[in-house]
Amino acid sequence: MHLGVRAHDFTQVPLKDLIEKLQFYNFAHIQFALKKSFPDSTPSLTAISPGTASYYGNAFRQAGIQIAVLGCYVNIVDTDPYKRAQALAEFNTHLRLARDFGASLVGAETGSMGLGYTTDNFTEEAFQQVVTSVKLMVAEAERFGVTVGIEAGLHHPLYTASLTRRLLDEIPSNNLQVILDCANLMSPTNYLHQEAIIMEALKLLGNRIAIIHLKDFIVQDGAIKIVPVGQGWLEFEPILRYMKYERPHIQGILESTPESHLRESIAFIQRIYEEV
């Protein structure tokens, strides 16, 4: 099993300390969002230089750590055309510099049509804006020979596996792949049927899944609450069975698990992986 972690789940620590922590837990790959881990190196996402990218990329590479996902947290469906164009420019900067970072995939969720939660995200208009933006992102990715990793998320315009499949069908490029986070597909109304939801996602998205996010949740006060892996209700067995038998060596990335829980979460995932 190839298990990694989001770098910023260690919070903002010096690069040397971050690398030591990653090596201590035997993580060979990470999801790396420069702005979240090292904001002082990122006064502007469009101003990141090849030198900055190489500085971090070389440091991780020399430590034997791969950037499996170069994270770019931008709102690609912002209703303000200027802000949306800025978000796409920031994402495209990451695509252009991905090789300097030593990454081949730049990941993003689809954002929101408003500030935070809004039912506008569940409209055909929102989905079509996703299509428009992702087409532009994929065209840029094709120019640089890298991959866009798109992730569905609860309350986002892309919030189900079937919508994600529809997006893949509308943009038939191998430079568009999926970051699958099964916890992101759960809601307070559907989580009791989660095995069916997970199996549907694995079937619909199949070999277009490039990365698996491993995240856990509970339902509290009628809402999804993210908790450290192994302390919630997500049924990891079908996910880990898929990783083990259908996509050997696919990279899994622990998410939203603070360092204080990492030992238990790693042991939890490894135990299930060995049992399935």
NULOTI-748703 format. One record per residue (C-alpha): residue number from 0; x, y, z; residue in one letter. Coordinates in Angstrom, 2 decimals. Layout:
NUM / X / Y / Z / a
...
REM end
This chain:
0 / 0.00 / 0.00 / 0.00 / m
1 / 1.26 / 3.45 / -0.93 / h
2 / 0.15 / 5.84 / 1.81 / l
3 / 0.77 / 9.57 / 1.91 / g
4 / -0.58 / 12.64 / 3.64 / v
5 / -1.48 / 16.27 / 3.01 / r
6 / 1.56 / 18.32 / 4.00 / a
7 / -0.52 / 21.10 / 5.54 / h
8 / -2.15 / 18.65 / 7.97 / d
9 / 1.15 / 19.04 / 9.86 / f
10 / 0.26 / 22.76 / 10.04 / t
11 / 2.84 / 25.41 / 9.09 / q
12 / 6.27 / 24.17 / 10.17 / v
13 / 9.76 / 24.85 / 8.72 / p
14 / 10.60 / 22.79 / 5.64 / l
15 / 13.30 / 20.82 / 7.45 / k
16 / 10.86 / 19.90 / 10.23 / d
17 / 8.16 / 18.95 / 7.73 / l
18 / 10.51 / 16.61 / 5.88 / i
19 / 11.64 / 15.02 / 9.15 / e
20 / 8.04 / 14.41 / 10.14 / k
21 / 7.20 / 12.88 / 6.76 / l
22 / 10.20 / 10.57 / 7.01 / q
23 / 9.36 / 9.64 / 10.61 / f
24 / 5.94 / 8.38 / 9.50 / y
25 / 7.41 / 6.74 / 6.36 / n
26 / 5.34 / 8.81 / 3.94 / f
27 / 6.81 / 8.53 / 0.45 / a
28 / 4.37 / 10.97 / -1.16 / h
29 / 2.32 / 14.02 / -0.23 / i
30 / -0.31 / 16.43 / -1.37 / q
31 / 1.43 / 19.78 / -1.31 / f
32 / -0.26 / 23.19 / -1.36 / a
33 / 2.50 / 25.80 / -1.18 / l
34 / 0.16 / 28.57 / -0.02 / k
35 / -1.12 / 26.49 / 2.90 / k
36 / 2.23 / 25.14 / 4.09 / s
37 / 4.52 / 28.07 / 3.32 / f
38 / 2.46 / 31.24 / 2.85 / p
39 / 5.56 / 33.45 / 3.14 / d
40 / 6.82 / 31.88 / -0.10 / s
41 / 3.53 / 32.64 / -1.82 / t
42 / 2.64 / 36.35 / -1.76 / p
43 / 0.64 / 35.64 / -4.93 / s
44 / -0.23 / 32.31 / -6.51 / l
45 / 0.46 / 33.70 / -9.97 / t
46 / 3.85 / 35.03 / -8.86 / a
47 / 5.34 / 31.65 / -7.93 / i
48 / 8.60 / 31.34 / -9.85 / s
49 / 10.29 / 28.26 / -11.30 / p
50 / 12.99 / 28.86 / -8.69 / g
51 / 10.48 / 28.63 / -5.84 / t
52 / 8.97 / 25.48 / -7.33 / a
53 / 12.40 / 23.90 / -7.79 / s
54 / 13.49 / 24.84 / -4.25 / y
55 / 10.63 / 22.88 / -2.68 / y
56 / 10.56 / 20.17 / -5.33 / g
57 / 14.27 / 19.43 / -4.96 / n
58 / 14.06 / 19.39 / -1.15 / a
59 / 11.31 / 16.76 / -1.21 / f
60 / 12.95 / 14.79 / -4.01 / r
61 / 16.28 / 14.58 / -2.16 / q
62 / 14.38 / 13.30 / 0.88 / a
63 / 12.75 / 10.58 / -1.19 / g
64 / 9.29 / 12.20 / -1.06 / i
65 / 7.15 / 12.66 / -4.17 / q
66 / 4.54 / 15.38 / -4.62 / i
67 / 1.70 / 13.16 / -5.81 / a
68 / -0.78 / 16.05 / -5.85 / v
69 / 0.14 / 19.70 / -6.24 / l
70 / -2.81 / 21.33 / -4.48 / g
71 / -4.35 / 24.53 / -5.78 / c
72 / -7.32 / 25.72 / -3.72 / y
73 / -9.17 / 28.15 / -5.98 / v
74 / -12.81 / 28.80 / -6.85 / n
75 / -13.17 / 27.85 / -10.51 / i
76 / -16.90 / 28.71 / -10.62 / v
77 / -16.81 / 32.14 / -8.99 / d
78 / -19.72 / 34.18 / -10.36 / t
79 / -17.49 / 37.25 / -10.60 / d
80 / -15.81 / 36.89 / -14.04 / p
81 / -12.68 / 38.71 / -12.87 / y
82 / -12.26 / 36.52 / -9.78 / k
83 / -12.93 / 33.39 / -11.81 / r
84 / -10.32 / 34.41 / -14.38 / a
85 / -7.87 / 35.05 / -11.56 / q
86 / -8.57 / 31.60 / -10.08 / a
87 / -7.93 / 29.94 / -13.44 / l
88 / -4.72 / 31.94 / -13.86 / a
89 / -3.56 / 30.71 / -10.45 / e
90 / -4.38 / 27.13 / -11.35 / f
91 / -2.61 / 27.47 / -14.70 / n
92 / 0.48 / 28.75 / -12.91 / t
93 / 0.54 / 25.50 / -10.94 / h
94 / 0.15 / 23.51 / -14.17 / l
95 / 3.05 / 25.37 / -15.76 / r
96 / 5.30 / 24.82 / -12.71 / l
97 / 4.21 / 21.27 / -11.87 / a
98 / 7.34 / 19.73 / -13.39 / r
99 / 9.55 / 22.12 / -11.43 / d
100 / 7.81 / 20.94 / -8.26 / f
101 / 8.33 / 17.34 / -9.38 / g
102 / 4.58 / 16.75 / -9.69 / a
103 / 2.55 / 15.49 / -12.62 / s
104 / -0.95 / 16.19 / -11.26 / l
105 / -2.49 / 19.45 / -10.05 / v
106 / -5.61 / 18.98 / -7.94 / g
107 / -8.64 / 21.13 / -7.24 / a
108 / -12.22 / 20.97 / -6.06 / e
109 / -14.85 / 22.95 / -7.95 / t
110 / -15.55 / 25.75 / -5.46 / g
111 / -18.89 / 27.46 / -5.00 / s
112 / -21.25 / 29.78 / -6.84 / m
113 / -21.53 / 31.81 / -3.65 / g
114 / -19.79 / 32.37 / -0.33 / l
115 / -19.84 / 28.95 / 1.29 / g
116 / -23.00 / 26.87 / 1.10 / y
117 / -25.57 / 27.77 / -1.53 / t
118 / -28.23 / 25.76 / -3.35 / t
119 / -27.05 / 27.51 / -6.53 / d
120 / -24.31 / 24.87 / -6.61 / n
121 / -26.86 / 22.18 / -7.39 / f
122 / -28.05 / 23.73 / -10.65 / t
123 / -27.31 / 22.88 / -14.26 / e
124 / -25.84 / 26.37 / -14.61 / e
125 / -23.26 / 25.55 / -11.93 / a
126 / -22.33 / 22.29 / -13.62 / f
127 / -21.94 / 23.99 / -16.98 / q
128 / -19.60 / 26.53 / -15.39 / q
129 / -17.54 / 23.64 / -14.07 / v
130 / -17.36 / 22.23 / -17.61 / v
131 / -16.31 / 25.58 / -19.05 / t
132 / -13.57 / 26.14 / -16.47 / s
133 / -12.25 / 22.59 / -16.49 / v
134 / -12.02 / 22.61 / -20.30 / k
135 / -9.72 / 25.62 / -20.05 / l
136 / -7.68 / 23.96 / -17.30 / m
137 / -7.32 / 20.73 / -19.27 / v
138 / -6.28 / 22.56 / -22.43 / a
139 / -3.48 / 24.19 / -20.44 / e
140 / -2.55 / 20.86 / -18.84 / a
141 / -2.25 / 19.28 / -22.29 / e
142 / 0.18 / 22.05 / -23.32 / r
143 / 2.51 / 21.21 / -20.44 / f
144 / 2.03 / 17.45 / -20.39 / g
145 / 0.56 / 17.34 / -16.90 / v
146 / -2.78 / 16.26 / -15.44 / t
147 / -5.74 / 18.02 / -13.85 / v
148 / -7.09 / 16.08 / -10.87 / g
149 / -10.68 / 17.09 / -10.11 / i
150 / -12.36 / 16.25 / -6.82 / e
151 / -16.06 / 16.10 / -6.05 / a
152 / -17.20 / 17.54 / -2.75 / g
153 / -20.35 / 17.79 / -0.67 / l
154 / -22.21 / 21.06 / -1.45 / h
155 / -19.92 / 21.79 / -4.42 / h
156 / -21.19 / 22.00 / -8.03 / p
157 / -19.54 / 18.61 / -8.53 / l
158 / -20.99 / 16.62 / -5.64 / y
159 / -21.75 / 13.09 / -6.89 / t
160 / -19.92 / 10.34 / -8.74 / a
161 / -22.48 / 10.48 / -11.56 / s
162 / -21.84 / 14.20 / -12.12 / l
163 / -18.12 / 13.51 / -12.09 / t
164 / -18.62 / 10.80 / -14.71 / r
165 / -20.63 / 13.28 / -16.79 / r
166 / -17.77 / 15.77 / -16.58 / l
167 / -15.31 / 13.12 / -17.78 / l
168 / -17.60 / 12.30 / -20.69 / d
169 / -17.94 / 15.96 / -21.68 / e
170 / -14.16 / 16.50 / -21.58 / i
171 / -12.73 / 13.31 / -23.12 / p
172 / -9.07 / 14.00 / -22.34 / s
173 / -6.71 / 11.72 / -20.47 / n
174 / -5.21 / 14.87 / -18.98 / n
175 / -8.33 / 15.00 / -16.79 / l
176 / -8.35 / 12.51 / -13.94 / q
177 / -10.21 / 12.12 / -10.65 / v
178 / -9.17 / 12.51 / -7.04 / i
179 / -11.71 / 10.31 / -5.27 / l
180 / -12.69 / 11.20 / -1.72 / d
181 / -15.54 / 8.93 / -0.71 / c
182 / -16.21 / 10.90 / 2.48 / a
183 / -16.96 / 13.89 / 0.22 / n
184 / -19.82 / 11.93 / -1.33 / l
185 / -21.57 / 11.40 / 1.99 / m
186 / -24.42 / 13.50 / 3.33 / s
187 / -26.63 / 13.30 / 6.42 / p
188 / -29.34 / 11.76 / 4.23 / t
189 / -27.34 / 9.13 / 2.31 / n
190 / -24.56 / 7.87 / 4.59 / y
191 / -26.56 / 4.80 / 5.67 / l
192 / -26.22 / 3.59 / 2.07 / h
193 / -22.56 / 4.43 / 1.79 / q
194 / -21.32 / 1.06 / 0.54 / e
195 / -23.60 / 1.36 / -2.49 / a
196 / -22.42 / 4.94 / -3.05 / i
197 / -18.76 / 3.93 / -2.82 / i
198 / -19.19 / 0.95 / -5.15 / m
199 / -21.03 / 3.14 / -7.67 / e
200 / -18.21 / 5.70 / -7.58 / a
201 / -15.55 / 3.04 / -8.12 / l
202 / -17.53 / 1.55 / -11.02 / k
203 / -18.41 / 4.85 / -12.72 / l
204 / -15.00 / 6.46 / -12.40 / l
205 / -12.88 / 3.32 / -12.71 / g
206 / -9.45 / 3.80 / -14.22 / n
207 / -9.87 / 7.58 / -14.34 / r
208 / -9.25 / 7.64 / -10.57 / i
209 / -5.67 / 8.82 / -10.15 / a
210 / -5.52 / 9.39 / -6.39 / i
211 / -7.58 / 8.20 / -3.41 / i
212 / -8.18 / 10.56 / -0.49 / h
213 / -8.68 / 8.73 / 2.80 / l
214 / -10.85 / 10.78 / 5.11 / k
215 / -13.41 / 9.92 / 7.82 / d
216 / -16.64 / 11.46 / 9.08 / f
217 / -19.54 / 11.30 / 11.49 / i
218 / -22.93 / 12.98 / 11.42 / v
219 / -23.38 / 15.49 / 14.22 / q
220 / -26.34 / 17.81 / 14.70 / d
221 / -27.64 / 16.89 / 11.27 / g
222 / -24.40 / 17.75 / 9.47 / a
223 / -21.29 / 15.94 / 8.24 / i
224 / -18.34 / 16.42 / 10.58 / k
225 / -14.85 / 15.35 / 9.51 / i
226 / -12.90 / 13.35 / 12.11 / v
227 / -9.48 / 11.61 / 12.13 / p
228 / -9.32 / 8.46 / 10.01 / v
229 / -10.51 / 5.46 / 12.00 / g
230 / -12.66 / 7.46 / 14.41 / q
231 / -15.69 / 7.84 / 12.17 / g
232 / -18.22 / 5.90 / 10.17 / w
233 / -16.74 / 5.63 / 6.67 / l
234 / -16.64 / 2.06 / 5.38 / e
235 / -13.05 / 1.79 / 4.19 / f
236 / -13.17 / -1.90 / 3.19 / e
237 / -14.45 / -1.46 / -0.40 / p
238 / -12.04 / 1.45 / -0.98 / i
239 / -9.00 / -0.45 / 0.26 / l
240 / -10.07 / -3.60 / -1.59 / r
241 / -10.18 / -1.55 / -4.80 / y
242 / -6.74 / -0.10 / -4.04 / m
243 / -5.28 / -3.52 / -3.28 / k
244 / -6.69 / -5.67 / -6.07 / y
245 / -7.95 / -3.44 / -8.89 / e
246 / -5.39 / -0.62 / -8.78 / r
247 / -2.24 / -1.98 / -7.12 / p
248 / 0.15 / 0.81 / -6.06 / h
249 / -2.41 / 3.59 / -6.49 / i
250 / -1.51 / 6.38 / -4.10 / q
251 / -3.71 / 7.01 / -1.07 / g
252 / -3.51 / 10.28 / 0.84 / i
253 / -4.65 / 10.68 / 4.44 / l
254 / -6.64 / 13.86 / 4.86 / e
255 / -7.82 / 15.93 / 7.81 / s
256 / -5.99 / 13.73 / 10.29 / t
257 / -3.84 / 15.80 / 12.68 / p
258 / -0.42 / 14.54 / 13.69 / e
259 / -1.64 / 13.59 / 17.16 / s
260 / -3.82 / 10.89 / 15.55 / h
261 / -1.52 / 9.77 / 12.74 / l
262 / -0.10 / 6.64 / 14.38 / r
263 / -3.56 / 5.24 / 15.10 / e
264 / -4.93 / 6.23 / 11.70 / s
265 / -2.03 / 4.64 / 9.81 / i
266 / -2.36 / 1.43 / 11.84 / a
267 / -6.14 / 1.42 / 11.24 / f
268 / -5.76 / 1.73 / 7.46 / i
269 / -2.95 / -0.83 / 7.30 / q
270 / -4.92 / -3.37 / 9.32 / r
271 / -7.96 / -3.15 / 7.04 / i
272 / -5.74 / -3.23 / 3.93 / y
273 / -4.15 / -6.47 / 5.13 / e
274 / -7.52 / -8.00 / 6.01 / e
275 / -9.43 / -7.30 / 2.80 / v
REM end
